[in-house]
């Protein structure tokens, strides 16, 4: 696993910026007009950090424009908006690649990236070969982020798929005093970030997933290898951040969490 920036350099670059760019700027960022997303552009998209969405096998179609599997849910708007948030709202000097990538699990390029994002892992289906590849990826320093799955059925599937990858490590609740919640922003609440339908229904939960959880798989040295946002849809908040009716509370929570996970993944 390539290391993009040493820990001390990353801290030196990022921490002063936090003080310079308070959360008040988020309202301005939210209202800024941005060019249409263009994930089909060809050519390299280099940076010290690149947002990577994982292409995986599933039995269902997604809600993204491409369809073809649940991995496409919220794609490409969520990815592009999150990148804009990293570059413009957080104000970091970290060079963020201007376009996201989409990587299949068996693609050797997987090892070039410190964090990969799984949306709707409640429908994830891993072969033995894919499970072994993810285990190797994490052993070489990679980090898995699972988001947007709800209810008991999907939770059971996530546990089953992770047992294929890490049979010896259980999924654990992560306490809010864990360093992952304080490595960039201080996160002191587990927020149930809802689907955009919340603005019409006022309901934050889906499929019986009433209680949100921040959970993870931790190795023998205490490093979080997998972060799991259960009963929450952070990707929808990224996708709909420009919708004035979507509550700012949820947008803030989703962006803070995503940024913290990136910093943690790149420094641990």
C-alpha positions as CSV (number, residue, x, y, z in Angstrom):
1,X,0.0,0.0,0.0
2,X,1.5,3.3,-1.0
3,X,1.7,6.0,1.7
4,X,0.7,9.3,0.2
5,X,1.8,11.7,3.0
6,X,3.6,11.0,6.3
7,X,1.6,11.5,9.4
8,X,3.5,14.6,10.7
9,X,3.3,16.3,7.3
10,X,-0.4,15.6,7.0
11,X,-1.1,17.0,10.5
12,X,1.0,20.1,9.8
13,X,-0.9,20.7,6.6
14,X,-4.4,20.1,7.9
15,X,-4.7,21.3,11.4
16,X,-4.0,25.0,10.8
17,X,-6.6,25.0,8.1
18,X,-9.3,23.8,10.5
19,X,-8.9,27.0,12.5
20,X,-9.0,29.1,9.4
21,X,-12.1,27.6,7.9
22,X,-14.9,27.4,10.4
23,X,-18.2,25.6,9.9
24,X,-19.9,28.8,9.0
25,X,-18.3,28.5,5.6
26,X,-20.4,25.4,5.0
27,X,-23.5,27.3,4.2
28,X,-21.7,29.3,1.6
29,X,-20.2,26.1,0.1
30,X,-23.7,24.6,0.0
31,X,-25.0,27.4,-2.1
32,X,-22.1,27.6,-4.6
33,X,-22.9,26.9,-8.2
34,X,-20.8,24.1,-9.5
35,X,-20.3,22.7,-13.0
36,X,-22.2,19.5,-13.9
37,X,-20.5,16.3,-12.9
38,X,-18.5,14.6,-15.6
39,X,-17.3,11.2,-14.5
40,X,-17.0,10.0,-18.1
41,X,-14.0,12.3,-18.8
42,X,-11.0,10.3,-19.9
43,X,-7.4,10.7,-18.8
44,X,-5.7,10.5,-15.4
45,X,-7.1,12.3,-12.3
46,X,-4.1,12.5,-10.0
47,X,-4.0,13.6,-6.4
48,X,-2.7,12.8,-3.0
49,X,-6.1,11.5,-2.2
50,X,-8.7,10.1,-4.7
51,X,-12.2,9.1,-3.7
52,X,-12.7,5.5,-4.8
53,X,-16.1,3.8,-5.1
54,X,-15.9,0.0,-5.1
55,X,-17.5,-2.0,-7.9
56,X,-18.9,-5.2,-6.4
57,X,-21.2,-8.1,-7.3
58,X,-24.8,-7.9,-6.1
59,X,-28.2,-9.4,-7.2
60,X,-30.0,-6.1,-7.5
61,X,-29.9,-2.9,-9.5
62,X,-28.8,0.3,-7.9
63,X,-30.4,3.8,-7.8
64,X,-27.6,5.5,-9.7
65,X,-27.9,6.6,-13.2
66,X,-25.8,3.7,-14.5
67,X,-27.8,1.0,-12.8
68,X,-26.2,-2.4,-13.1
69,X,-25.8,-3.1,-9.4
70,X,-26.3,-1.5,-6.0
71,X,-22.7,-0.2,-6.1
72,X,-24.0,2.6,-8.4
73,X,-26.4,4.0,-5.8
74,X,-26.1,7.8,-5.6
75,X,-23.5,7.7,-8.3
76,X,-22.0,10.0,-9.6
77,X,-23.4,13.0,-7.8
78,X,-22.5,11.8,-4.3
79,X,-18.8,11.2,-5.2
80,X,-18.4,14.5,-7.1
81,X,-20.1,16.6,-4.4
82,X,-18.0,15.0,-1.7
83,X,-14.8,15.8,-3.6
84,X,-16.0,19.4,-3.9
85,X,-16.6,19.5,-0.2
86,X,-13.1,18.2,0.5
87,X,-11.5,20.7,-1.8
88,X,-13.6,23.8,-1.1
89,X,-15.2,23.6,2.3
90,X,-12.6,21.8,4.3
91,X,-10.0,24.1,2.7
92,X,-7.3,21.5,3.1
93,X,-3.9,21.9,1.3
94,X,-4.1,18.2,0.6
95,X,-4.2,17.7,-3.2
96,X,-7.6,16.1,-3.9
97,X,-8.0,14.4,-7.3
98,X,-10.7,16.3,-9.2
99,X,-12.5,13.1,-10.3
100,X,-13.5,10.0,-8.4
101,X,-12.5,6.5,-9.5
102,X,-14.6,3.3,-9.6
103,X,-12.5,0.2,-9.0
104,X,-13.3,-3.5,-9.1
105,X,-12.1,-5.6,-6.2
106,X,-9.8,-7.7,-8.3
107,X,-8.3,-4.7,-10.1
108,X,-4.6,-4.3,-9.1
109,X,-5.0,-0.6,-9.0
110,X,-6.9,-1.2,-5.7
111,X,-3.6,-1.1,-3.9
112,X,-2.9,2.5,-5.0
113,X,-5.7,3.9,-2.8
114,X,-5.8,4.2,1.0
115,X,-9.6,4.0,1.4
116,X,-12.4,2.4,-0.7
117,X,-16.1,3.1,-0.3
118,X,-18.9,0.5,-0.4
119,X,-22.4,1.8,-0.8
120,X,-25.3,-0.6,0.1
121,X,-23.2,-3.5,1.3
122,X,-26.3,-5.1,2.5
123,X,-26.4,-6.6,-1.0
124,X,-22.7,-7.2,-1.3
125,X,-21.7,-10.7,-2.5
126,X,-18.0,-11.7,-2.2
127,X,-16.4,-14.7,-3.8
128,X,-13.6,-16.4,-1.9
129,X,-11.1,-14.8,-4.3
130,X,-12.6,-11.3,-3.7
131,X,-12.6,-11.8,0.1
132,X,-8.9,-12.8,0.0
133,X,-8.1,-9.7,-2.1
134,X,-9.8,-7.4,0.4
135,X,-8.0,-9.1,3.2
136,X,-4.7,-8.5,1.4
137,X,-5.7,-4.9,0.6
138,X,-6.3,-4.2,4.3
139,X,-3.2,-6.0,5.4
140,X,-1.2,-3.7,3.2
141,X,-2.7,-0.6,4.8
142,X,-6.1,-0.2,3.1
143,X,-9.3,0.8,4.7
144,X,-12.9,-0.2,4.0
145,X,-15.9,2.2,4.5
146,X,-19.4,0.7,4.4
147,X,-22.4,3.0,4.2
148,X,-26.1,3.0,3.4
149,X,-27.6,-0.3,4.6
150,X,-30.6,-0.8,6.8
151,X,-32.4,-3.3,8.9
152,X,-31.7,-6.8,10.1
153,X,-31.5,-8.6,6.7
154,X,-28.9,-6.3,5.3
155,X,-27.0,-6.2,8.6
156,X,-26.8,-10.0,8.6
157,X,-25.4,-10.0,5.1
158,X,-22.7,-7.5,6.0
159,X,-21.7,-9.7,8.9
160,X,-21.6,-12.8,6.7
161,X,-19.5,-11.1,4.0
162,X,-17.0,-9.7,6.6
163,X,-16.6,-13.2,8.1
164,X,-15.3,-14.3,4.7
165,X,-12.7,-11.5,4.9
166,X,-11.9,-11.5,8.6
167,X,-13.1,-14.7,10.2
168,X,-11.1,-14.1,13.4
169,X,-12.2,-10.4,13.9
170,X,-15.7,-9.5,15.1
171,X,-17.5,-6.3,14.3
172,X,-17.5,-4.0,17.3
173,X,-19.2,-0.8,18.3
174,X,-16.8,2.1,18.2
175,X,-17.0,4.4,21.2
176,X,-17.2,8.1,20.5
177,X,-13.9,8.7,22.3
178,X,-12.1,6.6,19.7
179,X,-9.4,8.5,17.8
180,X,-11.2,8.0,14.5
181,X,-13.8,10.5,15.7
182,X,-11.3,13.1,16.7
183,X,-8.5,12.9,14.1
184,X,-9.8,16.0,12.2
185,X,-13.2,17.1,13.4
186,X,-14.6,16.2,16.8
187,X,-17.6,13.9,16.3
188,X,-19.6,13.5,19.5
189,X,-22.9,12.0,18.2
190,X,-23.9,9.0,16.1
191,X,-26.2,10.6,13.6
192,X,-28.8,8.7,11.6
193,X,-28.3,10.4,8.2
194,X,-31.5,9.8,6.2
195,X,-32.4,9.2,2.6
196,X,-33.5,12.3,0.8
197,X,-37.1,11.1,1.2
198,X,-36.8,12.6,4.7
199,X,-37.7,16.0,3.3
200,X,-41.1,14.7,2.3
201,X,-41.8,12.2,5.1
202,X,-39.8,13.4,8.2
203,X,-38.7,9.8,8.7
204,X,-35.0,9.1,9.2
205,X,-35.1,5.3,9.3
206,X,-35.6,2.5,6.7
207,X,-36.4,-1.2,6.8
208,X,-36.7,-1.4,10.5
209,X,-33.2,0.1,11.1
210,X,-34.2,2.5,13.8
211,X,-30.9,2.9,15.7
212,X,-27.8,4.1,13.9
213,X,-24.4,2.7,14.7
214,X,-20.8,3.5,14.1
215,X,-19.0,0.1,14.1
216,X,-15.8,-1.3,12.9
217,X,-13.4,-4.2,12.6
218,X,-10.2,-3.6,14.6
219,X,-6.9,-5.5,14.2
220,X,-4.6,-6.8,17.0
221,X,-2.8,-3.5,17.1
222,X,-5.9,-1.4,17.6
223,X,-6.1,-0.1,14.0
224,X,-9.6,0.2,12.6
225,X,-9.5,-1.7,9.3
226,X,-13.2,-1.4,8.4
227,X,-15.7,1.4,9.3
228,X,-19.4,0.6,9.2
229,X,-22.1,3.2,9.2
230,X,-25.2,1.1,10.0
231,X,-28.7,2.4,9.6
232,X,-27.5,5.6,7.9
233,X,-27.1,7.0,4.4
234,X,-24.1,9.4,4.3
235,X,-23.9,9.1,0.5
236,X,-27.4,10.6,0.2
237,X,-26.3,13.6,2.2
238,X,-23.3,14.1,-0.1
239,X,-25.6,13.7,-3.2
240,X,-28.3,16.1,-2.0
241,X,-26.1,18.7,-0.3
242,X,-27.3,21.4,-2.8
243,X,-31.0,20.7,-2.0
244,X,-32.0,23.6,0.4
245,X,-34.8,21.4,1.9
246,X,-32.3,18.7,3.0
247,X,-31.4,19.6,6.6
248,X,-27.9,21.0,7.1
249,X,-27.5,18.9,10.3
250,X,-27.3,15.7,8.2
251,X,-25.1,17.2,5.5
252,X,-22.6,18.4,8.2
253,X,-22.6,15.0,9.9
254,X,-22.0,13.1,6.6
255,X,-19.1,15.4,5.5
256,X,-17.5,15.4,8.9
257,X,-17.6,11.7,9.1
258,X,-16.2,11.2,5.6
259,X,-13.3,13.6,6.2
260,X,-12.4,12.0,9.5
261,X,-12.3,8.6,7.9
262,X,-10.0,9.8,5.1
263,X,-7.6,11.3,7.6
264,X,-7.6,8.2,9.8
265,X,-7.1,5.9,6.8
266,X,-4.1,8.0,5.6
267,X,-2.4,8.2,8.9
268,X,-3.0,4.7,10.4
